[in-house]
Structure formats: structure tokens, C-alpha cells
């Protein structure tokens, strides 16, 4: 049974896990806090969303100390609520001990986001999951969570294998906390990331001076925006959402990897650097036994373990409860109302 496999996997990892630091410069602090975890998905992402949500709930002790927020368009709100029937069945929780899930309906997108979506549609990537406004929701978590002080953003292609409270309770100096990337096949700094993106345009040499940036003004390291934590109070007071959209406008017509490049340009290395275990990119690294220390497994890129061309599917299988959910699995008969 998929749900039983997920529970067993969580218990096994809990027994083997070492104490994991939250950030490179410090560990967890303070007593357990009510945590907020946020997702946003379009119609293509419900399969992986359910699996990720179940992993969060089963990895949290007690499970009612985390609240999950799902941000969707009005057209997908009904599907999100149907999915929650499978979520409740898989986590097997009742009463006050249950992980709360809130479904939020997305607001109208800005012109900058609309133009960016069009640029992705025209780019060589042509990923349907990136050509929707849900992919840009990370800019505006402060809008959807007005009374929340801190939140963890997870892409739906991430699986949580350990309690998130050490991360959530860790001290922050900036509005954002993320895992720095350190890979030879990626730009070495935010500035080089910008250059790589600008080179999509033939006249990029003329565009660059207009942006008034340099290698000194945009140092690295860059981060992957599939897993990050936000201090929402700082985010609001510093106007981070507006700054991100301003960069989208300046890069109009370019594929900015949705929120990733704009957020890196806003923070340009000035964010809280989390320990590598909080965002383990399974498509880029071979970790071996070190995977036992991972807290968040992340399948970055096009190839997913639930697609035909699978990547690290043996790691995903224990958490794949969506194969039993008729609301998210296209191969299962439609469930009754």
C-alpha cells in the first residue's frame, strides 16, 4: 500500500538521521512553532503535489504543527479540494492532530508576469508547467498569507523526508533563506546568470549597459527557487515583490526561469544560506549514502520520476501515493462525487 510505504519510509529515515543544521552559519533555534508551507500548481502538478503534501505531514511531529497552503486558479480550486480527500486518507489523521490544508484562489496576474509567460512560450523550453501564472506565485506570498510571519515555499516536485521545524525555527537575517548552488554547469554568480539569460537576445550587448549592473553589483552565489523560506515581515517592508516584478519588466521578452532569475537579481547573494540538505537536487548529484542526511529531495528540471523517462524513481516510489488517487491520476476511473 502506497500510504503504508510512505509511513515506513518516514520512520526509517527518522531512525537513521543525524542532527541536521538549518543554516551554514547556525542551527535551529527556539521551541516548535506552527509552521506554514506553501505550494502553487496548475492542472499538470496535482499528482506530484499530493505526494509532496503527504511527505510534509508524515514527516512533521506532531502533524498539526504545520499548515499547508495550496494556491490555485479558480478553475482548479475544485480539483484541489477533491485531492484533499485522498490526502486525508493517506495521512490517516483525525481531529485536532490533523495537518490543516487551506486552498487559496489566485488573483489577477500583472502585465509583467503575462509578458514573461509569453516569453517562455516562445523559448526553446516550451514547458507547459512554466507557461502559467501559478509558476510566479512565489513573488506574492505576502499577499496570500497576510497574517503569517514566515513561510516555506516548496515546488511540487520536492519530497520532504525529515521534520521541517529545524529549518522553520532557524534565525534569519534577510527576507529570504535558500540553499546556494555550487555546480560547474551553472553560472558562478548572479551577474553571470543574467548574462546567460540576456544572450537569448541578439542585441544583448546593448541591453546590458541600460540595466546598470556589473559583476561587483551582482555577486553570487545563486540559488534554486524550488525550495526557500521567506521572512514575510521583511518581504513586505522591503517591497520584495515589487522589486521582482520590476526585474521581470526590465527583462521583458526573455525566459527568466519564471521566478528564479528575478529573485536572484533582487537578493544577489544577500540571503540566508541554508545547509545543502534542505534542497538536494537529485538530477544533478550522486549523493550515495549521504542521501540519508537529506531533508528535502528535489527533482529539478524536465524529467520527473512520475513521467515516462524516470529519474531516481526508486527514491520517489515510497512517497508515490497519488497512483491510488482517482482525482489526480489520469489512468484511474473517475471517483464518485
C-alpha positions as CSV (number, residue, x, y, z in Angstrom):
1,X,0.0,0.0,0.0
2,X,1.5,3.4,-1.0
3,X,0.4,5.2,2.1
4,X,2.0,2.5,4.3
5,X,5.2,2.7,2.3
6,X,5.4,6.4,2.9
7,X,4.9,6.0,6.7
8,X,7.5,3.2,6.8
9,X,10.0,5.4,4.8
10,X,9.5,8.3,7.2
11,X,10.1,6.1,10.3
12,X,13.2,4.5,8.8
13,X,14.7,7.8,7.9
14,X,13.9,9.2,11.3
15,X,15.9,6.4,13.0
16,X,19.0,6.8,10.7
17,X,19.1,10.6,10.5
18,X,21.8,12.7,12.0
19,X,21.2,16.1,13.6
20,X,21.0,18.5,10.6
21,X,21.9,22.1,10.8
22,X,19.4,24.5,9.3
23,X,21.8,27.1,8.0
24,X,25.5,27.1,7.2
25,X,26.1,29.6,10.0
26,X,23.9,28.2,12.6
27,X,21.3,25.6,13.7
28,X,17.8,25.5,14.8
29,X,16.6,27.9,17.5
30,X,13.5,28.2,19.7
31,X,10.6,26.0,20.6
32,X,8.5,24.2,18.0
33,X,6.4,26.8,16.1
34,X,3.3,26.5,14.0
35,X,4.7,26.2,10.5
36,X,3.4,27.3,7.2
37,X,4.3,25.5,3.9
38,X,3.1,26.9,0.6
39,X,2.6,25.4,-2.9
40,X,1.1,26.6,-6.1
41,X,0.3,24.4,-9.0
42,X,-1.6,24.3,-12.3
43,X,-3.6,21.4,-13.7
44,X,-0.4,19.5,-14.5
45,X,1.0,19.4,-11.0
46,X,-1.6,17.8,-8.8
47,X,-0.1,14.3,-9.0
48,X,3.3,15.5,-7.5
49,X,1.6,18.0,-5.2
50,X,-0.4,15.3,-3.3
51,X,2.8,13.2,-2.8
52,X,4.7,16.3,-1.6
53,X,2.0,17.3,0.8
54,X,1.8,13.8,2.3
55,X,5.5,13.8,2.8
56,X,5.3,17.1,4.7
57,X,2.6,15.9,7.0
58,X,4.1,12.5,7.7
59,X,7.5,14.0,8.4
60,X,6.1,16.5,10.9
61,X,5.7,15.7,14.6
62,X,3.1,16.4,15.7
63,X,1.4,16.8,12.3
64,X,-0.9,19.6,13.5
65,X,2.1,21.9,13.9
66,X,2.2,22.5,10.1
67,X,-0.4,24.2,7.9
68,X,-0.2,23.6,4.2
69,X,-1.4,26.4,1.8
70,X,-2.3,25.5,-1.8
71,X,-2.6,28.4,-4.3
72,X,-4.5,27.6,-7.5
73,X,-6.6,29.4,-10.1
74,X,-10.4,29.5,-9.7
75,X,-10.7,26.8,-12.3
76,X,-8.5,24.4,-10.3
77,X,-10.0,25.1,-6.9
78,X,-12.5,22.2,-7.2
79,X,-9.8,19.7,-8.2
80,X,-7.7,20.9,-5.2
81,X,-10.5,20.2,-2.8
82,X,-11.1,16.8,-4.4
83,X,-7.4,16.0,-3.9
84,X,-7.7,16.7,-0.2
85,X,-10.0,13.6,0.1
86,X,-7.0,11.5,-0.9
87,X,-4.7,13.5,1.3
88,X,-6.9,12.8,4.4
89,X,-7.0,9.1,3.6
90,X,-3.2,8.8,3.2
91,X,-2.1,10.7,6.3
92,X,-4.6,8.8,8.5
93,X,-5.0,11.7,11.0
94,X,-8.1,12.7,12.8
95,X,-9.4,15.6,14.9
96,X,-7.1,18.2,16.4
97,X,-4.0,16.2,15.4
98,X,-4.6,16.7,11.6
99,X,-2.4,18.8,9.3
100,X,-4.6,21.7,8.2
101,X,-4.7,22.5,4.4
102,X,-6.0,25.8,3.1
103,X,-6.8,26.4,-0.6
104,X,-6.3,29.9,-1.8
105,X,-7.6,31.3,-5.2
106,X,-5.0,33.3,-7.2
107,X,-5.6,36.9,-8.1
108,X,-5.2,38.5,-11.5
109,X,-1.6,38.4,-12.8
110,X,0.4,41.6,-13.5
111,X,1.3,42.6,-17.1
112,X,5.0,41.8,-16.3
113,X,4.0,38.2,-15.4
114,X,1.8,37.9,-18.5
115,X,4.7,39.0,-20.7
116,X,7.1,36.6,-19.1
117,X,4.7,33.7,-19.7
118,X,4.6,34.6,-23.3
119,X,8.4,34.7,-23.5
120,X,8.6,31.2,-22.0
121,X,6.0,30.0,-24.6
122,X,8.3,31.3,-27.4
123,X,11.5,30.0,-25.9
124,X,13.2,26.7,-26.7
125,X,12.0,25.2,-23.4
126,X,8.2,25.3,-24.1
127,X,7.4,23.6,-20.8
128,X,3.6,23.7,-20.3
129,X,4.1,23.7,-16.5
130,X,6.0,27.0,-16.7
131,X,3.6,28.8,-19.1
132,X,1.1,29.6,-16.3
133,X,0.8,32.3,-13.7
134,X,1.0,29.7,-10.9
135,X,4.7,29.5,-11.6
136,X,5.1,33.1,-10.5
137,X,3.2,32.9,-7.2
138,X,6.4,32.9,-5.1
139,X,6.7,36.6,-5.6
140,X,3.5,37.3,-3.7
141,X,3.3,35.0,-0.7
142,X,2.8,38.1,1.5
143,X,-0.4,38.8,-0.4
144,X,-1.9,35.4,0.2
145,X,-0.7,35.0,3.8
146,X,-1.3,38.5,5.3
147,X,-1.2,37.3,8.9
148,X,1.8,34.9,8.6
149,X,5.3,36.0,9.6
150,X,7.3,33.1,8.0
151,X,6.6,30.5,5.3
152,X,8.5,27.7,3.4
153,X,7.9,27.5,-0.3
154,X,8.1,24.1,-1.9
155,X,7.8,23.2,-5.6
156,X,5.5,20.2,-6.1
157,X,8.5,18.1,-7.3
158,X,10.0,18.1,-3.8
159,X,9.6,15.4,-1.2
160,X,10.2,16.1,2.5
161,X,12.0,13.3,4.4
162,X,12.5,15.0,7.7
163,X,10.9,17.4,10.1
164,X,10.9,21.0,8.8
165,X,10.9,22.6,12.2
166,X,14.7,23.0,12.5
167,X,14.6,24.9,9.3
168,X,11.5,26.9,10.2
169,X,12.8,27.9,13.6
170,X,16.3,28.9,12.4
171,X,17.3,32.6,12.8
172,X,17.1,34.8,9.7
173,X,19.0,38.0,8.8
174,X,17.4,38.5,5.4
175,X,14.0,38.3,3.8
176,X,15.0,35.0,2.1
177,X,16.7,31.8,3.1
178,X,17.8,29.3,0.4
179,X,20.5,26.7,-0.4
180,X,23.3,28.2,-2.5
181,X,24.1,26.3,-5.7
182,X,27.7,25.2,-6.4
183,X,27.8,23.3,-9.7
184,X,30.2,23.6,-12.6
185,X,27.4,23.6,-15.2
186,X,25.7,26.7,-13.7
187,X,26.7,30.4,-13.7
188,X,29.1,31.3,-10.9
189,X,27.3,34.4,-9.8
190,X,24.0,36.3,-10.3
191,X,25.7,38.6,-12.8
192,X,26.8,35.6,-15.0
193,X,23.3,34.2,-14.7
194,X,21.9,37.5,-16.0
195,X,24.5,37.4,-18.9
196,X,23.5,33.9,-19.8
197,X,19.8,35.0,-20.0
198,X,20.5,38.2,-21.9
199,X,22.3,36.2,-24.6
200,X,18.9,35.0,-25.8
201,X,18.7,38.4,-27.5
202,X,20.9,39.3,-30.4
203,X,21.3,42.9,-29.1
204,X,22.1,41.8,-25.5
205,X,25.3,43.8,-25.6
206,X,23.2,47.0,-26.0
207,X,20.7,45.9,-23.3
208,X,23.3,45.2,-20.6
209,X,24.5,48.8,-20.1
210,X,20.9,50.1,-19.7
211,X,20.5,47.8,-16.7
212,X,23.4,49.5,-14.9
213,X,24.8,46.3,-13.3
214,X,28.2,44.8,-13.0
215,X,29.9,41.7,-11.6
216,X,30.6,43.8,-8.5
217,X,26.9,44.8,-8.0
218,X,25.5,41.3,-8.6
219,X,27.8,38.8,-6.8
220,X,26.7,35.2,-6.2
221,X,26.1,32.6,-5.3
222,X,22.8,31.9,-7.0
223,X,20.1,29.6,-5.5
224,X,17.4,27.4,-6.8
225,X,13.9,28.9,-6.1
226,X,12.2,25.5,-5.8
227,X,12.8,25.4,-2.0
228,X,13.1,28.6,0.0
229,X,12.0,30.2,3.2
230,X,10.6,33.7,3.5
231,X,10.5,36.2,6.4
232,X,7.2,37.7,5.3
233,X,7.6,40.8,7.5
234,X,10.8,41.7,5.9
235,X,9.4,40.8,2.5
236,X,6.6,43.3,2.9
237,X,8.6,46.1,4.4
238,X,11.3,45.8,1.8
239,X,8.9,45.6,-1.1
240,X,10.5,42.5,-2.5
241,X,7.5,41.5,-4.7
242,X,7.6,44.9,-6.5
243,X,11.4,44.6,-7.0
244,X,11.0,41.1,-8.5
245,X,8.3,42.3,-10.9
246,X,10.4,45.4,-11.8
247,X,13.2,43.0,-13.0
248,X,10.6,41.0,-15.0
249,X,9.6,44.2,-16.7
250,X,13.3,45.1,-17.5
251,X,13.8,41.6,-18.9
252,X,10.6,41.6,-20.9
253,X,10.7,39.1,-23.8
254,X,13.3,36.9,-22.1
255,X,12.8,33.5,-20.5
256,X,13.8,34.2,-16.8
257,X,13.2,30.7,-15.5
258,X,9.9,32.1,-14.0
259,X,10.7,33.5,-10.6
260,X,14.3,32.2,-10.3
261,X,16.3,34.9,-12.1
262,X,14.3,37.9,-10.8
263,X,14.6,36.7,-7.2
264,X,18.4,36.1,-7.6
265,X,18.7,39.6,-9.1
266,X,16.9,41.1,-6.1
267,X,18.9,39.3,-3.5
268,X,22.2,38.8,-5.5
269,X,23.8,36.6,-2.8
270,X,22.4,38.5,0.2
271,X,20.2,35.8,1.6
272,X,20.5,33.4,4.5
273,X,22.5,30.4,3.2
274,X,20.9,27.1,4.2
275,X,22.6,23.8,4.6
276,X,22.7,21.6,1.4
277,X,20.3,19.0,3.0
278,X,17.3,21.3,2.6
279,X,17.3,21.2,-1.2
280,X,19.0,18.1,-2.7
281,X,18.8,18.2,-6.5
282,X,18.6,14.6,-7.5
283,X,19.0,15.3,-11.2
284,X,22.5,16.8,-10.7
285,X,24.3,14.9,-8.0
286,X,25.1,11.4,-6.9
287,X,25.0,11.5,-3.1
288,X,25.1,7.8,-2.2
289,X,24.9,7.2,1.5
290,X,24.7,10.9,2.1
291,X,21.1,10.9,1.0
292,X,20.3,9.6,4.4
293,X,21.0,13.0,5.7
294,X,18.8,14.8,3.2
295,X,15.7,16.6,4.5
296,X,14.2,17.7,1.1
297,X,14.7,15.7,-2.1
298,X,14.1,17.8,-5.2
299,X,13.6,16.5,-8.8
300,X,14.7,19.7,-10.7
301,X,14.1,20.1,-14.5
302,X,12.1,18.4,-17.1
303,X,12.5,14.7,-16.2
304,X,10.3,13.6,-13.3
305,X,10.0,10.2,-11.6
306,X,6.3,10.1,-12.4
307,X,6.9,10.7,-16.1
308,X,7.8,8.1,-18.7
309,X,11.5,9.0,-18.6
310,X,12.1,8.5,-14.9
311,X,14.9,9.9,-12.7
312,X,15.7,8.4,-9.3
313,X,12.2,6.8,-9.3
314,X,13.3,4.2,-6.7
315,X,13.6,7.1,-4.2
316,X,10.2,8.5,-5.2
317,X,8.3,5.3,-5.1
318,X,7.9,5.1,-1.4
319,X,6.1,8.5,-1.4
320,X,4.0,7.9,-4.5
321,X,0.6,7.8,-3.0
322,X,-1.0,9.6,-6.0
323,X,-1.1,6.4,-8.0
324,X,-4.1,5.4,-5.8
325,X,-5.9,8.8,-6.1
326,X,-8.5,9.0,-8.9
327,X,-8.7,12.8,-8.6
328,X,-5.1,13.2,-9.7
329,X,-4.1,10.0,-11.5
330,X,-5.3,10.2,-15.2
331,X,-5.2,6.4,-15.5
332,X,-7.7,5.7,-12.8
333,X,-11.6,5.7,-13.1
334,X,-13.3,8.9,-12.1
335,X,-14.2,9.0,-8.5
336,X,-17.8,9.4,-7.4
337,X,-18.9,13.0,-6.3
